[in-house]
Amino acid sequence: MALIQCPGCGSSISEKAVSCPKCGKVLNAAGHETHEENVDLESCINKFNWGAAGLWPIWGFANGMWWLILISMAFIFVPASFIVVAHVAASLYMGFNGGRLAQKYKKWDNPVHFKRVQDSWEMVGLVFFVLNIISLIYMNYDAIFRNVYY
């Protein structure tokens, strides 16, 4: 197996590589740059991950972190007042670190594949977040808008 030089960053990579593992430059079978979408992997990893924040147990399972489901089930055994705090803390942690964790725990074909999957999770996470806000407002409508408390 021969090594070639990446046209994006100049590092040595395998001639059979689909993309450069260092810079994410997408290559064709001959090791040349393609006209496909080139992904800045660092920016994908470091941005806030709405899929991880909103649906972290399910997102974690799908991204190679099956133990996140066990952590979410452990919330059953904590006091009710702590459940909300623990869930919000876990959501924020996963939102800020989700890209790094997904890159670490799951094998990806290339950076384009990583970005495509995380973008679809982001859309689902944002929809879930908006639906949660709407349901919270609906459930507390009287307290919020009419100052009526039960």
URRAWO-V441925 format. One record per residue. N is the residue number from 0. SS is DSSP state (~ for helix, > for strand, _ for the rest). Layout:
n:N ss:SS
n:N ss:SS
//
This chain:
n:0 ss:_
n:1 ss:_
n:2 ss:>
n:3 ss:>
n:4 ss:>
n:5 ss:_
n:6 ss:_
n:7 ss:_
n:8 ss:_
n:9 ss:_
n:10 ss:_
n:11 ss:>
n:12 ss:>
n:13 ss:>
n:14 ss:_
n:15 ss:_
n:16 ss:_
n:17 ss:_
n:18 ss:>
n:19 ss:_
n:20 ss:_
n:21 ss:_
n:22 ss:_
n:23 ss:_
n:24 ss:_
n:25 ss:>
n:26 ss:>
n:27 ss:_
n:28 ss:_
n:29 ss:_
n:30 ss:_
n:31 ss:_
n:32 ss:>
n:33 ss:_
n:34 ss:_
n:35 ss:_
n:36 ss:_
n:37 ss:_
n:38 ss:_
n:39 ss:_
n:40 ss:~
n:41 ss:~
n:42 ss:~
n:43 ss:~
n:44 ss:~
n:45 ss:~
n:46 ss:_
n:47 ss:_
n:48 ss:_
n:49 ss:~
n:50 ss:~
n:51 ss:~
n:52 ss:~
n:53 ss:~
n:54 ss:_
n:55 ss:~
n:56 ss:~
n:57 ss:~
n:58 ss:~
n:59 ss:~
n:60 ss:~
n:61 ss:~
n:62 ss:_
n:63 ss:_
n:64 ss:_
n:65 ss:_
n:66 ss:~
n:67 ss:~
n:68 ss:~
n:69 ss:~
n:70 ss:~
n:71 ss:~
n:72 ss:~
n:73 ss:~
n:74 ss:~
n:75 ss:~
n:76 ss:~
n:77 ss:_
n:78 ss:_
n:79 ss:~
n:80 ss:~
n:81 ss:~
n:82 ss:~
n:83 ss:~
n:84 ss:~
n:85 ss:~
n:86 ss:~
n:87 ss:~
n:88 ss:~
n:89 ss:~
n:90 ss:~
n:91 ss:~
n:92 ss:~
n:93 ss:~
n:94 ss:~
n:95 ss:~
n:96 ss:~
n:97 ss:~
n:98 ss:~
n:99 ss:~
n:100 ss:~
n:101 ss:~
n:102 ss:~
n:103 ss:~
n:104 ss:~
n:105 ss:_
n:106 ss:_
n:107 ss:_
n:108 ss:_
n:109 ss:_
n:110 ss:~
n:111 ss:~
n:112 ss:~
n:113 ss:~
n:114 ss:~
n:115 ss:~
n:116 ss:~
n:117 ss:~
n:118 ss:~
n:119 ss:~
n:120 ss:~
n:121 ss:~
n:122 ss:~
n:123 ss:~
n:124 ss:~
n:125 ss:~
n:126 ss:~
n:127 ss:~
n:128 ss:~
n:129 ss:~
n:130 ss:~
n:131 ss:~
n:132 ss:~
n:133 ss:~
n:134 ss:~
n:135 ss:~
n:136 ss:~
n:137 ss:~
n:138 ss:~
n:139 ss:_
n:140 ss:~
n:141 ss:~
n:142 ss:~
n:143 ss:~
n:144 ss:~
n:145 ss:~
n:146 ss:_
n:147 ss:_
n:148 ss:_
n:149 ss:_
//
